[in-house]
Amino acid sequence: MSGPAVAGLEGRVGFAITVPDSWFEIDVNPATRDDSIRVLVEDRVRGNQPMWDARQGIIRLLRQQARTAWEAGATYCASFVQPTDEGPITGSVVVSLVRGPVGATAEGDPAGFMLEQLKVVPKTEELEPWSSATMVQIPDVGPCARSYGVEDVELDGGAGYVRTVFMQTMVPVPGVNKVFLVSCSSPVVPLASELHDLFDAVSGTFRVVPLGEGGVSA
């Protein structure tokens, strides 16, 4: 497992999440991402001549994706690629800090309020879009609203849609109406059940970290 990732919130709290060693973490911070992504790609493809020759294109693509993720509010991203005889199994987790839903407050039951807002689409066919909503207990965090299922995600530029396995876990930030959104996804829809189990395990490692106890500002 990797070490924690941390990001600041108004100088007070950050977060930590742990992913398997086989995953690779993509730096989205504008101050460091260009060099970090170059080193990441070169370390991964060194010794594989065809991939080494293509490394500049891979670096450009990852830098573009990191830029897009940061502009959308992401503060952390990790991905995986698992080769198989049937083709690669890919997926990712992204952590974003977003404003809480209108009408929610830091007091009371913010997780329950968010759960009530989540859309539910009954499952009709295994590979067709569907969504479910539930409340989960994350150790050292408490109750969190979660949405999961299969959805069609629009590609950039309106170039169509890709059917995607997804899981979004909403972690209320103590004391303010803000939410850590832990978003997991994969285009490998036939493995939806197995991927949901994996995403649940990764999301379950999420922790809110006081900056005075190991967290750092973003």
MARTIDREN-906902 format. One record per residue: residue number from 1; residue in three letters; x negated, y, z negated of N, C-alpha, C in turn. Coordinates in steps of 0.02 Angstrom, whole numbers, plus 50000, padded with zeros to 5 digits. Atoms other than C-alpha are relative to their C-alpha. Layout:
<sepas>
(NUM, "Ala", (X, Y, Z), (X, Y, Z), (X, Y, Z)) ...
</sepas>
This chain:
<sepas>
(1, "Met", (49958, 49940, 50000), (50000, 50000, 50000), (49956, 50062, 50000)) (2, "Ser", (50038, 49938, 49998), (49944, 50178, 50032), (50010, 50038, 49935)) (3, "Gly", (49992, 49956, 50057), (49922, 50312, 49903), (50059, 50046, 50011)) (4, "Pro", (49942, 49957, 49994), (50055, 50444, 49870), (49989, 50057, 50048)) (5, "Ala", (49999, 49938, 49962), (50099, 50585, 49987), (50034, 50052, 49957)) (6, "Val", (49972, 49949, 50044), (50137, 50750, 49904), (50014, 50063, 50040)) (7, "Ala", (49984, 49936, 49968), (50217, 50914, 49955), (50033, 50044, 49948)) (8, "Gly", (49977, 49954, 50052), (50262, 51069, 49857), (50071, 50025, 50012)) (9, "Leu", (49935, 49968, 49997), (50430, 51147, 49818), (49997, 50060, 49953)) (10, "Glu", (50000, 49938, 50039), (50420, 51328, 49762), (49951, 49997, 49942)) (11, "Gly", (50051, 50002, 50051), (50263, 51290, 49663), (50016, 49958, 49939)) (12, "Arg", (49978, 50035, 50061), (50353, 51171, 49545), (49998, 49924, 50006)) (13, "Val", (49998, 50072, 49994), (50379, 50995, 49611), (49980, 49978, 50070)) (14, "Gly", (50015, 50030, 49936), (50324, 50882, 49751), (50030, 49931, 50003)) (15, "Phe", (49974, 50067, 49996), (50353, 50702, 49801), (49944, 49952, 50014)) (16, "Ala", (50047, 50054, 49983), (50264, 50537, 49819), (50040, 49943, 50032)) (17, "Ile", (49969, 50058, 49968), (50306, 50391, 49934), (49944, 49953, 50020)) (18, "Thr", (50051, 50050, 49984), (50213, 50229, 49969), (50023, 49958, 50059)) (19, "Val", (49985, 50041, 49941), (50207, 50136, 50135), (49949, 49943, 50005)) (20, "Pro", (50047, 50056, 49992), (50125, 49969, 50183), (49935, 50022, 50034)) (21, "Asp", (50066, 49984, 49972), (49940, 49971, 50230), (50000, 49999, 50076)) (22, "Ser", (50000, 50006, 49927), (49983, 49923, 50410), (50031, 50061, 50033)) (23, "Trp", (49972, 49939, 49972), (50078, 50087, 50433), (49947, 50053, 50007)) (24, "Phe", (50047, 49945, 49996), (49987, 50244, 50487), (50037, 50066, 49987)) (25, "Glu", (49971, 49936, 50020), (50023, 50415, 50413), (49978, 50054, 50049)) (26, "Ile", (50013, 49947, 49952), (50036, 50562, 50534), (50003, 50067, 49964)) (27, "Asp", (50004, 49934, 50032), (49980, 50730, 50466), (50041, 50050, 50041)) (28, "Val", (49959, 49951, 49964), (50111, 50862, 50511), (49984, 50071, 49979)) (29, "Asn", (50018, 49933, 50024), (50032, 51009, 50418), (49962, 50038, 50054)) (30, "Pro", (50033, 49964, 49946), (49984, 51142, 50547), (49926, 50015, 49986)) (31, "Ala", (50069, 49982, 50017), (49823, 51182, 50452), (49951, 49942, 50011)) (32, "Thr", (50046, 50057, 49998), (49752, 51006, 50466), (50018, 49948, 50052)) (33, "Arg", (49976, 50056, 49960), (49853, 50902, 50589), (49958, 49985, 50063)) (34, "Asp", (50036, 50013, 49938), (49748, 50926, 50748), (49940, 49954, 49988)) (35, "Asp", (50058, 50042, 50015), (49588, 50855, 50672), (50021, 49933, 49971)) (36, "Ser", (49979, 50063, 50032), (49680, 50725, 50568), (50026, 49951, 50052)) (37, "Ile", (49972, 50044, 49948), (49773, 50656, 50719), (49945, 49974, 50046)) (38, "Arg", (50057, 50024, 49958), (49614, 50649, 50824), (49963, 49944, 49965)) (39, "Val", (50036, 50051, 50037), (49525, 50550, 50688), (50042, 49936, 49994)) (40, "Leu", (49955, 50058, 50005), (49677, 50436, 50664), (49999, 49959, 50064)) (41, "Val", (49997, 50036, 49936), (49688, 50392, 50849), (49932, 49968, 50015)) (42, "Glu", (50066, 50028, 49984), (49500, 50369, 50872), (49983, 49940, 49957)) (43, "Asp", (50013, 50057, 50045), (49489, 50255, 50720), (50041, 49939, 50021)) (44, "Arg", (49955, 50055, 49982), (49636, 50151, 50784), (49980, 49967, 50066)) (45, "Val", (50012, 50027, 49932), (49579, 50128, 50965), (49927, 49983, 50013)) (46, "Arg", (50070, 50014, 49990), (49391, 50115, 50942), (49989, 49924, 50008)) (47, "Gly", (50011, 50071, 49986), (49333, 49949, 51016), (50047, 49971, 50051)) (48, "Asn", (49952, 50021, 49948), (49481, 49936, 51136), (49991, 50049, 50057)) (49, "Gln", (50020, 49953, 49949), (49413, 50012, 51296), (50059, 50032, 50038)) (50, "Pro", (49943, 49967, 49966), (49579, 50038, 51389), (50035, 50052, 49957)) (51, "Met", (49968, 49953, 50045), (49655, 50121, 51236), (49954, 50060, 49986)) (52, "Trp", (50048, 49946, 50011), (49496, 50222, 51207), (50002, 50049, 50058)) (53, "Asp", (49997, 49957, 49941), (49506, 50288, 51384), (50063, 50043, 50001)) (54, "Ala", (49935, 49965, 50000), (49687, 50340, 51353), (50010, 50042, 49937)) (55, "Arg", (49991, 49970, 50066), (49655, 50418, 51183), (50022, 50073, 50003)) (56, "Gln", (49983, 49929, 49998), (49670, 50600, 51237), (50075, 50009, 50012)) (57, "Gly", (49928, 49997, 49989), (49847, 50571, 51302), (50038, 49982, 49937)) (58, "Ile", (49967, 50020, 50062), (49894, 50483, 51140), (49995, 50056, 49948)) (59, "Ile", (50010, 49945, 50047), (49820, 50625, 51038), (50048, 50058, 50015)) (60, "Arg", (49955, 49946, 49981), (49918, 50755, 51136), (50072, 49984, 49981)) (61, "Leu", (49931, 50020, 50016), (50080, 50657, 51114), (50013, 50004, 49925)) (62, "Leu", (49990, 49998, 50072), (50058, 50637, 50927), (49998, 50071, 49972)) (63, "Arg", (50001, 49930, 50022), (50012, 50820, 50905), (50066, 50034, 50016)) (64, "Gln", (49936, 49971, 49981), (50169, 50869, 50999), (50055, 49976, 49953)) (65, "Gln", (49949, 50027, 50045), (50276, 50753, 50892), (49992, 50028, 49930)) (66, "Ala", (50011, 49972, 50066), (50195, 50818, 50733), (50024, 50072, 49997)) (67, "Arg", (49977, 49931, 49997), (50230, 50997, 50786), (50076, 50003, 49997)) (68, "Thr", (49926, 50002, 49999), (50412, 50956, 50824), (50027, 49981, 49931)) (69, "Ala", (49977, 50022, 50066), (50431, 50865, 50657), (49994, 50056, 49949)) (70, "Trp", (50010, 49945, 50048), (50358, 51011, 50559), (50051, 50055, 50010)) (71, "Glu", (49953, 49947, 49985), (50469, 51137, 50647), (50071, 49981, 49980)) (72, "Ala", (49934, 50023, 50022), (50620, 51029, 50602), (50005, 49992, 49925)) (73, "Gly", (49998, 50002, 50073), (50573, 51034, 50418), (49964, 49942, 49968)) (74, "Ala", (50034, 50058, 50028), (50472, 50874, 50398), (49936, 50020, 49964)) (75, "Thr", (50063, 49988, 50035), (50331, 50873, 50272), (49957, 49937, 49996)) (76, "Tyr", (50038, 50063, 50002), (50278, 50691, 50287), (50028, 49953, 50053)) (77, "Cys", (49978, 50048, 49949), (50283, 50558, 50424), (49952, 49940, 50000)) (78, "Ala", (50040, 50061, 49992), (50223, 50378, 50435), (50036, 49953, 50048)) (79, "Ser", (49972, 50044, 49949), (50249, 50250, 50574), (49966, 49932, 49998)) (80, "Phe", (50031, 50066, 49993), (50216, 50068, 50613), (50014, 49972, 50069)) (81, "Val", (49993, 50037, 49937), (50191, 49961, 50768), (49978, 49929, 49986)) (82, "Gln", (50014, 50070, 50012), (50201, 49772, 50751), (50007, 49961, 50065)) (83, "Pro", (49995, 50038, 49937), (50157, 49674, 50911), (50033, 49932, 49989)) (84, "Thr", (49971, 50067, 50000), (50261, 49519, 50948), (50002, 49975, 50071)) (85, "Asp", (49996, 50029, 49933), (50282, 49401, 51095), (50057, 50032, 50040)) (86, "Glu", (49943, 49969, 49966), (50448, 49489, 51135), (49991, 50074, 50010)) (87, "Gly", (50011, 49928, 49995), (50372, 49663, 51127), (49988, 50030, 49931)) (88, "Pro", (50016, 49970, 50065), (50321, 49785, 50990), (50061, 50019, 49960)) (89, "Ile", (49950, 49976, 50047), (50426, 49820, 50837), (49973, 50065, 49970)) (90, "Thr", (50024, 49934, 50022), (50412, 50005, 50794), (50051, 50031, 49953)) (91, "Gly", (49955, 49964, 50045), (50483, 50120, 50663), (49962, 50054, 49964)) (92, "Ser", (50032, 49945, 50034), (50449, 50270, 50554), (50040, 50021, 49939)) (93, "Val", (49966, 49967, 50055), (50490, 50362, 50394), (49977, 50073, 50001)) (94, "Val", (50013, 49928, 50002), (50502, 50552, 50384), (50032, 50028, 49937)) (95, "Val", (49973, 49967, 50059), (50524, 50655, 50226), (50006, 50075, 50015)) (96, "Ser", (49986, 49928, 49989), (50603, 50828, 50242), (50029, 50030, 49937)) (97, "Leu", (49968, 49963, 50054), (50652, 50958, 50115), (50053, 50045, 50031)) (98, "Val", (49946, 49963, 49969), (50822, 51030, 50160), (50045, 50030, 49947)) (99, "Arg", (49951, 49969, 50045), (50955, 51140, 50083), (50055, 49950, 49985)) (100, "Gly", (49946, 50044, 50019), (51089, 51047, 49988), (50064, 50019, 50035)) (101, "Pro", (49938, 49985, 49965), (51265, 51036, 50060), (50037, 50058, 49968)) (102, "Val", (49961, 49943, 50024), (51376, 51190, 50046), (50053, 49974, 49951)) (103, "Gly", (49952, 50020, 50051), (51479, 51175, 49889), (49971, 49958, 49945)) (104, "Ala", (50033, 50040, 50052), (51356, 51066, 49794), (49965, 50047, 49952)) (105, "Thr", (50037, 49963, 50050), (51272, 51127, 49636), (49948, 49955, 49969)) (106, "Ala", (50052, 50040, 50033), (51118, 51072, 49541), (50028, 49965, 49938)) (107, "Glu", (49969, 50031, 50058), (51230, 51034, 49393), (50052, 49948, 50022)) (108, "Gly", (49947, 50048, 49984), (51362, 50899, 49384), (49972, 49938, 50033)) (109, "Asp", (50017, 50063, 49966), (51347, 50756, 49507), (49984, 50015, 50073)) (110, "Pro", (50015, 49983, 49930), (51257, 50817, 49666), (49997, 49939, 50045)) (111, "Ala", (50003, 50061, 49958), (51226, 50639, 49727), (50069, 49977, 50019)) (112, "Gly", (49931, 50020, 49985), (51411, 50597, 49713), (50033, 50047, 50049)) (113, "Phe", (49972, 49952, 49953), (51457, 50757, 49804), (49975, 49985, 50070)) (114, "Met", (50028, 50015, 49934), (51339, 50713, 49948), (50029, 49936, 50028)) (115, "Leu", (49972, 50063, 49977), (51407, 50536, 49957), (50069, 50011, 50032)) (116, "Glu", (49933, 49987, 49974), (51582, 50604, 49985), (49999, 50032, 50070)) (117, "Gln", (50004, 49966, 49936), (51521, 50704, 50136), (49976, 49955, 50057)) (118, "Leu", (50031, 50043, 49949), (51441, 50556, 50228), (50053, 49967, 50043)) (119, "Lys", (49954, 50030, 49952), (51525, 50489, 50383), (49994, 49924, 49999)) (120, "Val", (49998, 50073, 49997), (51577, 50306, 50388), (50033, 49978, 50065)) (121, "Val", (49974, 50026, 49937), (51602, 50216, 50554), (50001, 49924, 49994)) (122, "Pro", (49996, 50073, 50009), (51665, 50035, 50540), (49960, 49963, 50054)) (123, "Lys", (50037, 50041, 49953), (51558, 49901, 50620), (50049, 49957, 50040)) (124, "Thr", (49958, 50041, 49957), (51644, 49821, 50770), (49959, 49945, 50034)) (125, "Glu", (50047, 50047, 49970), (51501, 49738, 50864), (49931, 50012, 49969)) (126, "Glu", (50064, 49996, 50035), (51329, 49701, 50791), (49953, 50052, 50030)) (127, "Leu", (50047, 49955, 49967), (51234, 49805, 50920), (50031, 50068, 50017)) (128, "Glu", (49967, 49936, 49987), (51362, 49947, 50932), (49989, 50048, 49941)) (129, "Pro", (50009, 49952, 50054), (51349, 50109, 50830), (50048, 49988, 49941)) (130, "Trp", (49961, 50004, 50060), (51411, 50099, 50651), (49962, 50035, 49944)) (131, "Ser", (50034, 49970, 50057), (51374, 50183, 50485), (50037, 49985, 49937)) (132, "Ser", (49971, 50012, 50065), (51402, 50150, 50303), (49969, 50048, 49950)) (133, "Ala", (50025, 49954, 50051), (51380, 50256, 50147), (50003, 49966, 49932)) (134, "Thr", (50003, 50032, 50065), (51331, 50201, 49973), (49959, 50043, 49952)) (135, "Met", (50042, 49969, 50051), (51251, 50257, 49811), (49948, 49949, 49979)) (136, "Val", (50054, 50044, 50021), (51082, 50183, 49767), (49965, 50029, 49940)) (137, "Gln", (50039, 49979, 50058), (50978, 50189, 49609), (49926, 49991, 50017)) (138, "Ile", (50072, 50003, 49987), (50795, 50232, 49640), (49964, 50008, 49933)) (139, "Pro", (50034, 49996, 50065), (50680, 50197, 49491), (49966, 50067, 49989)) (140, "Asp", (50030, 49936, 50020), (50624, 50355, 49400), (50029, 50059, 50037)) (141, "Val", (49966, 49945, 49964), (50737, 50458, 49515), (50073, 50004, 49980)) (142, "Gly", (49930, 50001, 50018), (50915, 50403, 49478), (50044, 49988, 50060)) (143, "Pro", (49954, 50014, 49945), (51070, 50395, 49589), (49988, 50046, 50059)) (144, "Cys", (50010, 49963, 49938), (51049, 50448, 49770), (50051, 49976, 50052)) (145, "Ala", (49955, 50018, 49946), (51174, 50453, 49913), (49959, 49974, 50059)) (146, "Arg", (50035, 50030, 49943), (51127, 50348, 50064), (50049, 49986, 50057)) (147, "Ser", (49964, 50019, 49939), (51189, 50329, 50243), (49955, 49954, 50040)) (148, "Tyr", (50041, 50047, 49960), (51132, 50184, 50352), (50044, 49967, 50052)) (149, "Gly", (49963, 50033, 49947), (51181, 50092, 50509), (49963, 50001, 50065)) (150, "Val", (50027, 49996, 49932), (51154, 50105, 50697), (50032, 50061, 50033)) (151, "Glu", (49973, 49940, 49968), (51173, 50268, 50794), (49965, 50013, 50066)) (152, "Asp", (50030, 49978, 49937), (51139, 50345, 50964), (49968, 50069, 49988)) (153, "Val", (50038, 49938, 50011), (51004, 50480, 50952), (49985, 50032, 50067)) (154, "Glu", (50013, 49964, 49937), (50994, 50611, 51089), (49926, 50014, 50009)) (155, "Leu", (50069, 49986, 49984), (50825, 50625, 51173), (49990, 50074, 50013)) (156, "Asp", (50016, 49930, 49988), (50737, 50792, 51190), (50017, 50019, 50071)) (157, "Gly", (49984, 49976, 49933), (50797, 50895, 51336), (50062, 49970, 50030)) (158, "Gly", (49939, 50030, 49974), (50960, 50802, 51352), (49988, 49944, 50049)) (159, "Ala", (50018, 50052, 49953), (50875, 50656, 51439), (50034, 49933, 49985)) (160, "Gly", (49964, 50061, 50016), (50998, 50529, 51370), (49997, 49984, 49926)) (161, "Tyr", (49996, 50021, 50069), (51013, 50430, 51210), (49960, 49936, 49990)) (162, "Val", (50031, 50063, 50018), (50919, 50292, 51121), (50036, 49973, 49938)) (163, "Arg", (49965, 50032, 50056), (51012, 50172, 51007), (49949, 49982, 49946)) (164, "Thr", (50050, 50000, 50053), (50926, 50172, 50838), (50029, 49973, 49935)) (165, "Val", (49986, 50020, 50068), (50930, 50084, 50671), (49979, 50057, 49954)) (166, "Phe", (50018, 49944, 50042), (50933, 50218, 50536), (50018, 49988, 49927)) (167, "Met", (49983, 49996, 50071), (50934, 50245, 50349), (49978, 50068, 49974)) (168, "Gln", (50016, 49935, 50029), (50941, 50414, 50263), (50019, 49999, 49926)) (169, "Thr", (49989, 49998, 50072), (50922, 50429, 50075), (49990, 50071, 49976)) (170, "Met", (50000, 49930, 50021), (50962, 50596, 49994), (49984, 50005, 49926)) (171, "Val", (50024, 49995, 50069), (50863, 50634, 49836), (50009, 50071, 49975)) (172, "Pro", (49990, 49932, 50025), (50928, 50786, 49739), (49936, 50025, 49965)) (173, "Val", (50057, 49968, 50034), (50790, 50906, 49682), (50025, 50028, 49934)) (174, "Pro", (49976, 49976, 50065), (50807, 50940, 49496), (50002, 50076, 49996)) (175, "Gly", (49995, 49929, 50016), (50870, 51114, 49454), (50018, 50046, 50057)) (176, "Val", (49983, 49956, 49944), (50906, 51180, 49630), (50044, 49961, 50049)) (177, "Asn", (49959, 50033, 49950), (51027, 51144, 49772), (49959, 49986, 50062)) (178, "Lys", (50041, 50023, 49944), (50895, 51063, 49882), (49994, 49925, 49996)) (179, "Val", (50000, 50073, 49995), (50872, 50885, 49940), (49937, 49977, 50037)) (180, "Phe", (50050, 50036, 49962), (50726, 50775, 49988), (50038, 49948, 50043)) (181, "Leu", (49967, 50046, 49954), (50790, 50683, 50143), (49948, 49949, 50024)) (182, "Val", (50046, 50054, 49980), (50701, 50515, 50168), (50033, 49963, 50058)) (183, "Ser", (49968, 50026, 49940), (50741, 50464, 50347), (49957, 49946, 50031)) (184, "Cys", (50035, 50057, 49969), (50691, 50293, 50416), (50037, 49982, 50065)) (185, "Ser", (49967, 50018, 49937), (50724, 50237, 50595), (49957, 49953, 50041)) (186, "Ser", (50033, 50046, 49954), (50680, 50108, 50728), (50046, 49988, 50059)) (187, "Pro", (49957, 50015, 49942), (50741, 50074, 50906), (50014, 49926, 50009)) (188, "Val", (49994, 50073, 49992), (50737, 49885, 50877), (50066, 49978, 49968)) (189, "Val", (49933, 50011, 50027), (50925, 49865, 50852), (50014, 49927, 49983)) (190, "Pro", (49985, 50070, 50018), (50931, 49672, 50856), (49974, 49980, 49930)) (191, "Leu", (50026, 50016, 50067), (50831, 49674, 50692), (50027, 50049, 49948)) (192, "Ala", (49973, 49949, 50045), (50945, 49799, 50606), (50000, 49978, 49927)) (193, "Ser", (49996, 50023, 50070), (50972, 49693, 50450), (49932, 49997, 49968)) (194, "Glu", (50067, 50005, 50028), (50788, 49657, 50425), (49968, 50069, 49991)) (195, "Leu", (50027, 49932, 50005), (50741, 49838, 50458), (50032, 50039, 49943)) (196, "His", (49968, 49967, 50056), (50869, 49900, 50334), (49969, 49977, 49934)) (197, "Asp", (50033, 50025, 50060), (50788, 49788, 50203), (49931, 50033, 49991)) (198, "Leu", (50065, 49967, 50002), (50617, 49860, 50247), (50007, 50073, 49980)) (199, "Phe", (49991, 49929, 50015), (50680, 50039, 50244), (50021, 50011, 49927)) (200, "Asp", (49979, 49995, 50070), (50763, 50009, 50075), (49940, 49994, 49954)) (201, "Ala", (50059, 50010, 50041), (50598, 49947, 50004), (49955, 50062, 50001)) (202, "Val", (50042, 49941, 49994), (50500, 50097, 50070), (50033, 50060, 49965)) (203, "Ser", (49965, 49943, 50031), (50632, 50224, 50016), (50001, 49992, 49924)) (204, "Gly", (49998, 50012, 50071), (50635, 50142, 49845), (49937, 50019, 49963)) (205, "Thr", (50062, 49978, 50032), (50455, 50198, 49813), (49998, 50075, 49990)) (206, "Phe", (50001, 49926, 50004), (50503, 50383, 49824), (50003, 50023, 49928)) (207, "Arg", (50001, 49970, 50067), (50464, 50486, 49670), (49996, 50076, 50006)) (208, "Val", (50008, 49928, 50007), (50486, 50669, 49625), (49942, 50010, 49951)) (209, "Val", (50063, 49993, 50038), (50316, 50727, 49559), (49991, 50072, 49978)) (210, "Pro", (50017, 49932, 50024), (50290, 50881, 49447), (49929, 50017, 50023)) (211, "Leu", (50065, 49982, 49973), (50144, 50976, 49522), (49946, 49998, 49947)) (212, "Gly", (50050, 50003, 50052), (50058, 50980, 49354), (49979, 49929, 49983)) (213, "Glu", (50015, 50070, 50016), (50054, 50789, 49353), (49980, 49962, 50063)) (214, "Gly", (50027, 50035, 49942), (49967, 50748, 49515), (50026, 50026, 50066)) (215, "Gly", (49975, 49972, 49937), (50072, 50841, 49644), (49959, 50061, 50020)) (216, "Val", (50033, 49940, 49976), (50001, 50980, 49752), (50047, 50039, 50044)) (217, "Ser", (49959, 49960, 49957), (50077, 51123, 49849), (49990, 49981, 50073)) (218, "Ala", (50006, 50015, 49929), (50114, 51094, 50033), (49962, 50055, 50035)) 
</sepas>
